[in-house]
Amino acid sequence: MPDMEAICEVLGATEGGLTGSEIGELRHRIGVPYPGPTVTKRQRIFEALRVRQERNNAGNIVGMFIEEAMVPVRYAARAQVFGSRAPASTSA
């Protein structure tokens, strides 16, 4: 699961990553379990996704979490935060 660990590292980064509150909200919205408050943000995301992935025997929960985290309406009042989290657009 090195890929999922890397994804969780980015999502839970101290600088620019999701806040603890955002992680809790997203976890609740997509129905992943709460692994407890004693671990880092990265570890909370990883454990929650791992448990759900194993329970469902499917990896699509990672994509669902990312998609839900990046829904633009969540950033209506925080465009700068969205800009720092969204991939840079490229022009052809």
Secondary structure as GFF3:
##gff-version 3
##sequence-region A 1 92
A	DSSP	alpha_helix	2	11	.	.	.	ID=ss1
A	DSSP	alpha_helix	20	30	.	.	.	ID=ss2
A	DSSP	alpha_helix	41	56	.	.	.	ID=ss3
A	DSSP	alpha_helix	60	69	.	.	.	ID=ss4
A	DSSP	three_ten_helix	72	75	.	.	.	ID=ss5
A	DSSP	alpha_helix	79	85	.	.	.	ID=ss6
###
